[in-house]
């Protein structure tokens, strides 16, 4: 091999970040294949390249009847092998270099699942978004994108590496913007205490694009885990919120006391009492009446996040409900239905479970059923009012008739008395008169 070719190989290796030994190995394989195609070539032969001088020699061995090499190796380099070598280099080196580059790229990202990387958005369509990570491209599927985000070309975003696949065209890197691991990775980047292991994120629950809850604990009694994550005037958590396009983040201190942990997980709602059933892994949470909607959250979001964060099925009740149950009040009489709200993992929302064993209902279905019950109760009340009014009118009429009859009787009696008195007067002569 002439000095110019040696220099070119070293330049390519330096430029592409490939070791010289890798290039010489690929070249040796290509030259061996080229030799096998020459006339009268030995069946068992190989090419040896001196990496210092670039000298190329072909060696071979004889084979026995079983196809095993025997005897000493000997030099079988063809006289015109230099020309063959040059042609082979031109034909196969570019391909081998591409293969070596693909292998290096794969090795660079293999095993990096769970890392956070920054990519530049290249293009988007209905199926996926393509990101440029520098030497490789990453795939952001539609299912791993936040519904409210609209990626713009040339925009920089941080993503979570979900999977690294090895393909014939090089590594295929699948990334995510919805994975809970993105939250942990962003906190590791922004909070030195988490990166150093002083503060740990022990639990994380997320609804991408809307809200996240994380539970943190400190391995150093002098370090406040929540304060470390929030930063001075909220600077650290604000950086993460900005990266997540305004997604709300609740940071709560972790507690080994499950009762206390459930209470903290439902923040910002104030909890009155927590009752945990270990057998069913359910936490009955009692809150003041005015805190009930806040504890459940919009469309049950706060309760869902608390369920995922604590690992318990969270059932939230108001104080009035618990008091009524303790007093044995039938909720039907109070225009309430017996049952309980509970988070359903399959549907990802709070469902109402009637006590009579009926099918679970969503909030919208409960609202429709309540409206129908209210309408039926209103119609029944109107009918009752009409009946009462009719009864009252009839009673009044009867009373008026009775009063009129009584007055007529009294008047008749008075007339009879007057008539009787007048008759007595005409029959008795006045005093002093004689016949």
SVG drawing of the C-alpha trace seen along z (x, -y; Angstrom):
<svg xmlns="http://www.w3.org/2000/svg" viewBox="-166 -49 173 86">
<polyline fill="none" stroke="black" stroke-width="0.4" points="0.0,0.0 1.5,-3.3 2.1,-6.1 -0.8,-8.2 -3.3,-5.5 -2.0,-5.0 -2.3,-8.7 -5.8,-8.7 -6.9,-5.9 -5.5,-7.6 -7.3,-10.8 -10.6,-9.0 -10.2,-7.3 -9.6,-10.6 -12.4,-12.5 -15.0,-9.8 -13.9,-8.9 -13.1,-5.3 -10.0,-3.5 -7.3,-2.7 -7.4,1.0 -11.1,1.1 -10.4,-0.3 -7.5,2.1 -9.6,5.0 -12.4,4.1 -9.8,3.7 -8.3,7.1 -11.7,8.8 -12.5,7.0 -9.1,8.0 -9.5,11.6 -12.9,11.7 -11.2,10.1 -8.4,12.7 -10.9,15.6 -12.4,14.4 -9.0,14.5 -8.2,17.6 -6.4,20.5 -6.9,18.9 -6.4,21.1 -9.5,22.1 -8.1,21.3 -6.3,17.9 -6.2,14.6 -4.7,11.1 -2.3,9.6 -1.7,5.8 1.3,4.2 -0.2,1.2 3.2,-0.5 4.3,-0.2 1.0,0.6 2.5,3.8 -0.2,6.2 0.6,10.0 -1.7,13.0 -1.0,16.2 -2.6,19.7 -2.6,23.2 -3.4,26.6 -6.6,28.4 -6.9,32.1 -9.8,34.4 -11.9,33.1 -11.4,29.5 -9.0,28.7 -5.9,26.6 -2.6,28.6 1.0,27.7 2.8,24.4 1.3,21.2 3.0,19.8 2.9,16.6 0.6,16.7 0.5,13.0 -0.3,12.5 2.1,10.3 -0.7,7.8 -2.3,7.8 -1.5,4.2 -3.8,3.3 -6.5,5.6 -6.0,4.0 -6.5,0.5 -9.7,1.4 -11.0,3.2 -10.3,0.2 -12.3,-2.0 -15.2,0.4 -15.6,1.5 -14.0,-1.1 -16.9,-3.6 -19.3,-0.8 -17.2,0.5 -16.7,-3.0 -20.5,-3.5 -21.0,-0.2 -18.3,-1.1 -19.9,-4.5 -23.3,-2.9 -21.8,-0.4 -20.1,-3.3 -23.3,-5.3 -25.2,-2.3 -22.5,-1.6 -22.6,-5.3 -26.3,-5.1 -26.8,-1.4 -27.5,-1.1 -28.5,-4.8 -32.2,-4.1 -33.4,-6.4 -31.0,-9.3 -32.1,-12.8 -30.8,-14.3 -31.4,-17.5 -32.6,-17.4 -33.5,-19.8 -36.8,-19.2 -36.4,-18.5 -39.9,-17.6 -43.2,-16.4 -46.2,-14.6 -49.2,-12.7 -47.1,-9.6 -43.9,-11.0 -41.5,-13.8 -37.9,-13.6 -35.2,-15.0 -31.5,-15.7 -29.3,-14.6 -26.1,-15.5 -24.6,-12.4 -27.9,-10.5 -31.6,-11.1 -34.2,-10.2 -37.9,-9.2 -40.6,-10.9 -43.8,-8.9 -47.2,-10.7 -48.0,-8.5 -45.0,-9.8 -45.9,-13.5 -47.9,-15.8 -51.3,-16.6 -50.9,-20.3 -47.4,-20.7 -47.0,-21.8 -43.3,-21.2 -41.8,-23.8 -38.9,-23.1 -35.5,-24.0 -36.8,-24.1 -34.7,-22.6 -36.4,-20.1 -35.2,-17.7 -36.5,-14.2 -36.2,-10.9 -34.6,-7.9 -37.1,-5.0 -35.4,-2.5 -32.4,-2.0 -32.9,0.4 -30.2,1.8 -31.1,1.8 -29.3,2.3 -29.5,-1.5 -28.0,-2.3 -29.4,-2.8 -33.0,-3.8 -33.5,-5.8 -37.1,-6.2 -37.6,-9.1 -40.5,-10.4 -41.9,-13.7 -44.6,-12.0 -42.5,-9.4 -42.3,-10.1 -38.6,-9.5 -38.3,-12.8 -39.3,-14.5 -36.7,-12.7 -34.0,-13.4 -34.8,-17.1 -34.6,-17.4 -31.2,-15.7 -30.0,-18.3 -31.3,-21.2 -30.8,-20.1 -27.2,-19.2 -28.4,-17.6 -30.4,-15.0 -27.5,-14.4 -25.2,-13.8 -27.6,-11.5 -28.2,-13.7 -31.9,-14.1 -33.9,-11.3 -37.1,-11.2 -38.9,-8.2 -42.2,-8.4 -43.5,-10.2 -47.0,-10.5 -47.7,-12.4 -50.4,-13.4 -48.4,-14.8 -49.0,-18.5 -51.2,-19.0 -49.8,-18.1 -47.1,-16.1 -46.6,-15.1 -43.2,-13.9 -42.3,-12.7 -38.7,-13.6 -36.6,-12.6 -33.2,-13.7 -30.3,-11.5 -28.8,-14.4 -30.7,-15.8 -29.4,-19.3 -30.8,-19.4 -34.5,-20.2 -35.5,-18.0 -38.4,-20.2 -36.4,-23.5 -33.6,-22.0 -35.9,-21.0 -37.7,-24.4 -34.6,-26.5 -34.1,-30.1 -37.4,-31.9 -38.5,-28.8 -35.7,-29.2 -35.0,-25.5 -38.5,-24.2 -39.3,-27.1 -36.7,-26.0 -38.3,-22.5 -41.8,-24.0 -40.7,-26.1 -39.1,-23.1 -42.5,-21.2 -44.4,-24.2 -46.1,-25.2 -47.0,-21.8 -47.7,-22.2 -45.4,-20.3 -46.3,-19.5 -43.3,-18.6 -44.1,-16.9 -41.8,-15.4 -41.9,-11.6 -43.0,-9.9 -42.7,-6.3 -46.0,-6.8 -48.6,-5.8 -51.3,-7.9 -49.1,-11.0 -48.0,-10.2 -51.6,-10.0 -52.4,-13.3 -49.4,-15.0 -50.2,-13.4 -53.6,-15.1 -52.1,-18.6 -53.2,-21.4 -56.4,-20.0 -56.6,-19.8 -57.3,-16.3 -59.3,-15.6 -58.6,-11.9 -57.2,-8.9 -58.3,-5.3 -56.3,-2.6 -57.6,0.9 -54.5,3.1 -56.4,6.0 -57.9,4.1 -55.1,1.5 -57.7,-1.3 -57.3,-4.6 -60.6,-6.2 -59.8,-10.0 -62.2,-12.2 -62.1,-15.9 -64.1,-19.0 -67.1,-19.6 -65.6,-22.7 -62.4,-20.8 -64.1,-17.9 -63.9,-19.3 -60.3,-20.5 -59.3,-17.0 -60.8,-15.2 -59.5,-17.8 -60.7,-18.7 -62.2,-15.6 -60.6,-13.6 -57.1,-14.5 -55.8,-15.2 -57.2,-11.9 -55.7,-9.9 -52.2,-11.4 -52.4,-10.6 -53.4,-7.0 -50.4,-6.6 -48.1,-8.3 -49.0,-6.3 -49.9,-3.0 -53.2,-2.9 -56.7,-3.2 -57.9,-6.6 -61.6,-7.0 -62.4,-10.6 -65.5,-11.4 -66.8,-14.6 -67.4,-14.9 -71.1,-15.2 -71.2,-11.9 -69.4,-10.1 -71.6,-11.7 -74.8,-10.7 -73.5,-7.2 -72.7,-6.9 -76.2,-8.2 -77.8,-5.6 -79.3,-8.2 -80.6,-6.8 -79.0,-8.8 -81.9,-8.1 -84.1,-10.1 -81.7,-13.0 -81.7,-12.8 -78.3,-11.1 -77.3,-7.7 -75.3,-5.3 -71.9,-4.3 -68.4,-5.7 -66.0,-7.4 -62.9,-5.4 -60.1,-5.7 -60.2,-3.2 -56.8,-2.3 -58.3,-0.9 -60.2,-4.0 -57.9,-6.4 -60.7,-8.4 -62.8,-8.5 -65.9,-6.3 -69.0,-6.2 -69.6,-2.6 -73.3,-2.3 -73.8,-0.4 -76.6,1.6 -74.1,3.3 -74.9,1.5 -72.4,0.8 -69.8,-2.0 -70.6,-5.4 -68.5,-8.3 -69.0,-11.8 -71.0,-12.7 -73.2,-9.7 -73.8,-10.5 -74.7,-14.0 -77.2,-12.9 -78.7,-10.4 -79.0,-13.0 -80.7,-15.4 -83.2,-12.8 -83.9,-12.0 -84.3,-15.7 -86.7,-16.1 -88.7,-13.0 -88.7,-14.3 -89.9,-17.7 -92.8,-16.2 -93.8,-14.2 -93.6,-17.2 -95.8,-19.2 -98.4,-16.4 -98.3,-16.3 -98.8,-20.1 -101.7,-19.9 -103.4,-17.2 -102.9,-19.1 -104.3,-22.2 -107.3,-20.3 -107.9,-18.8 -107.6,-22.3 -110.0,-23.8 -112.5,-21.0 -112.1,-21.4 -112.6,-25.2 -115.7,-24.7 -117.1,-22.2 -116.3,-24.5 -118.0,-27.4 -121.1,-25.3 -121.1,-24.2 -120.8,-27.8 -123.6,-29.0 -125.9,-26.1 -125.1,-26.9 -125.9,-30.6 -129.3,-29.7 -130.2,-27.4 -129.4,-30.1 -131.4,-32.7 -134.3,-30.3 -134.2,-29.6 -134.2,-33.3 -137.2,-33.8 -139.0,-31.0 -138.3,-32.5 -139.5,-35.9 -142.6,-34.4 -143.3,-32.5 -142.8,-35.6 -145.2,-37.5 -147.9,-34.8 -147.7,-34.8 -148.2,-38.6 -151.4,-38.5 -153.1,-35.8 -152.5,-37.6 -154.4,-40.9 -152.6,-43.8 -152.9,-44.6 -155.7,-47.0 -158.1,-46.0 -161.3,-44.0 -163.6,-42.2"/>
</svg>
